[in-house]
Amino acid sequence: MSNERTPLVTAGVCGLTMATCGTLMDTPPDSPPDTREKSKEPRKLNTFFGVMVPTILSMFSIVLFLRTGFVVGHAGLLQGLVMVVVAYIIIMLTILSICAISTNGAIQGGGAYYMISRSLGPEFGGSIGLMFFLAKVFACGEYVLGLVEAILDVFGKDAEMPISEGIRVLPQSYWYTVLYSSVILLLCLVVCLVGAHIYSRMGFGILLLVTVSLLSVFISSLAVKPQSFVITHAGPGNETLRYNASYTSFNLTTLKNNLGSGYSLDYSTNSVMSFATVFAVMFTSCTGIMAGANMSGDLETPSVSIPKGTIVAVIYTFIVYILLFILVSATCDRTLLIQDYGFLQRINIWPPFVTIGIYCGALFAAMCSMIGASRILHALAMDQLFGLPLAPATITTRSGNPWMAVVYTWGLAQCVVFAGQLNAVASLVTVFYLLAYAAVDLACLALEWASAPNFRPTFQFFSWHTCLLGILSCLVMMFVINPVYSSGSIVLLLVLLLFLHYRSPTSSWGYVSQALIFHQVRKYLLMLDVRKDHVKFWRPQVLLMVANPRSSCQLILFVNQLKKGGLFVLGHVQLGDLDSLPSDPVQQQYNFWLSLVDKLGVKAFVDLTLSPSVRQGTQHLLRITGLGGMKPNTLILGFYDSCTPEDFFLQDTAFCGIAAGQSAEGEYNFGVDLPSLQAHFPPVRHVESPRWLSPEEYVGIIADAIKMNKNVCLGRYFFHLEGEGKQSKVDGSERTIDVWPLNLLQPGCRDYQDVCSLFLLQMACVLNMSSKWRHARMRIFLNVESESSDQGWVVNEETFRELLKKLRIRASIKIVLWDSVVQHHTQTGGEEESYALNDGFLSAVNSMLMEHSSQAAVRFLYLPRPPAHNSFSQMYLAQLEAVTSGLGPTLLIHGVTPVTYTDL
């Protein structure tokens, strides 16, 4: 074999999608090499710094210090614990999917977007990736607003004090909140522009400070004595509201009072809380599980670091939240929890501990969201799914930091802070994250259900049950939190899906949908039992033999209308002997033929074979094409005549002219561009050119098909047929289909109801049901002899009308007197001489057809059975050529299988 020493595909065979997805394939094929190399950022981070630190800090964020009291105060300890358990069950199910996908191949930059897009394809991956990016942007704004809230709790002017006192010097109002948020966002921007490496090292120091702050909270619950506080809030107008709150230290009565729920007014938004709104705020602590996965492009070994670091971080944060919920429920009364979200500073042995923890945690969470969002945006831009609007986001520094993507993210986050309050955007952030988590679960579920051999992740603690449960739980909680936001996000997702479906080019990532389709098709093909076939469910399954598509495109387009949802296969025989060739030349041609199918817009398969002769190759295709119950029952051939073929490639704008030079930017064409497609198929045959097929061999192919119980159709003059292209708006209202069910070459045969005649009627009816022929008029011509001794032809006409009624065929019947034609027919005695028809009779038949069917769009004629001896092959073809000469698009049909059914 010539390719036995071919090296392995880069980045594995991409276990994600069974397609090449190495470093160079993460960017569009038409990107210049230097751009692709610059986009590859050096991998520096290990499991601890790259995954555990950002995940823990993102999950602590602002909820740990600023919203723990909010959750327990409104929901109570029991419902609060239920919220934590439900939230962590949802994220654990998603984490199992993340671990499975991330341990099944090389992960590049983009994190969750990379996983989803390389599993589900660019449409779903791009739409979810953009929404996940927006979720990160909103989360960044949310964390900044939370940080500003914490700063104002300490340094903001008191509502009752007209002048500044002590450290409370910062003025408070909506616009001041926006100003402070903008300054903090600018700080985050500067840090993120430096790069992920510095950001992660700084994260370790922040984690130490947050850990110290957290320890101080637990120590304070034992060291600080009970206290009472007066909490004030600005009420309506100039009114000041005062609340008496207390810290009781560990107290059983306090714990009992805090067990149940007590939903009330939220002083920051002046709206009454509920389970859904509180859960939305609490769930923002769970939106950080992909903080490590989003850094996949910066990790040394993402397939090892992502599962290990994420699971450890989630278990750690879960334990911390459970302990903290129990601690505050047993030590603080409900008024303190509800009316002061920064109460942990009041009850700490040294309040600056908590202040430092809040500032560090919120600041890092904001930076984590900003840098994570920028990585997703950079990956989207590199894949060119959204075109020019994201093109600048591909720009990176020499070290690989996508600084323009960071600037994009900063600008959008700046818009988010105009919300003014943390709780105002919490629901939207949570809904976006839940939708992204559901998409990750869906990606893993699709890979599992596809049963692809290359999907074998090293992480085994998952199943399709966990994926499905994760999807359902995410969707349910989305609508529990906010039905309006949930419905809007799904609508946005569908809009993006449609946009990318029609805009994005075909990618080389591989599509899990193809694996799923294969899995289902195989299953249903096994269920399609040929022994259960019934005539009332018959449909044409066509093998169309094509010598050169340049001269056959119109026939291909016509047969595409004729197939009526049945199998349609383009067959081609390459002449040659494999013994004398180094490799099979047919395998290299499939992409060209499939590209031809795409250009023509037909729903057809392609089957090619190598054979010493066309006849033998056609036999091969008739026997082996298709699978199970989906095998061709009808062979269609072009007509064998001396007409000069026309080159369809020179007429259709899809193959020539202005449109030939136009293609979607970055379109992946499977290695076949238009010039290559045109060069692959040879020019059409000249009149003087030798033919690959002799008349005897051509007639032999027809005879072979009939012996194999296949129906046979011969198509002539279809290059005259117009309006069959995919851009055509023809509906058939000005078209006519003419059917001549009698064997015109044997006038003595008057049976209009034999198998072949009924097959003609069925094929004409099938064509009349297709989209471009639906409104065409069908005419059926009955040939009668007025001077015939058989005087029952009038009765036969009524019988035929009754037959059409039973068959539900709408057509007009035309009676054609052909005495003048029959009189030219001379009956000979011998069997061999029966094929000899004089030229006068053939010319008369042709004149009759021209007289009655010259204006028809297509004609269906009875194809006589071919002669048994090769010596009559040329005579047989000459008769067919004479009868159909100058008619226009004509289909000669010989049916051998019953296809009509009159019962229910």
Buried (B, 14 or more C-beta within 10 A) or exposed (E): EEEEEEEEEBBBBBBBBBBBBBBBBBBBBEBEEEBBEBBBBEBBBBBBBBBBBBBBBBBBBBBBBBBBBBBBBBBBBEBBBBBBEBBBEBBBBBBBBBBBBBBBBBBBBBBBBBBBBBBBBBBBBBBBBBBBBBBBBBBBBBBBBBBBBBBBBBBBBBBEEEEEEEEBEBEBEEEBBBBBBBEBBEBBBEBBBBBBBEBBEBBEEBBEBBBEBBEBBEEBBEEBEEEEBEBEBBEEEEEEEEBEBBBBBEBEEBBEBBEEBBBBEBBBBEEEBBBBBBBBBBBBBBBBBBBBBBBBBBBEBBBBBBBBBBBBBBEBBBEBBBEBBBBBBBBBBBBBBBBBBBBBBBBBBEBEBBBBBBBBBBBBBBBBBBBBBBBBBBBBBBBBBBEEEBEEBBBBBEBBBBBBBBBBBBEBBBEBBBBBBBBBBBBBBBBBBBBBBBBBBBBBBBBBBBEBEBBEBEBEEBBEEBBBBBBBBBBBBBBBBBEEBBEEBBEBBEEBBEBBBEBBBBBBBBBBBBBBEEBEEEEEEEEEEEEEEEEEEBBBBBBBBBBBBBBBBBBBBBBBBBBBEBBBBBBBBBEBEEEEEEEEEBEEBBBBBBBBBBBBEBEBBBBBBBBEBBBBBBBBBBEEBBEEBBBBBBBBBBBBBEEEBBBBBEBBEBBBEEEBEEEEEBBBBEEBBBEEBBEBBEBBBEEEEEEEBBBBBBBBBBBBBBEEEBBBBBBBBBBBBEBBBEEEEBBBEEBBBBBBBBBBBBBEBBEBEBBBBBBBBBBBBBBBEBEBBEEBBBBBBBBBBEEEEEEEBEEBBEEBBEBBEEBEBEBEBBEBBBEEBBBBBEEEEEEEEBBEBEEEBBBBBBEBBEEBBEEBBBBBBBBBBBBEEBEBBBBBBBBBBBBBBEBBBBBBBBBBEEBBBEEE
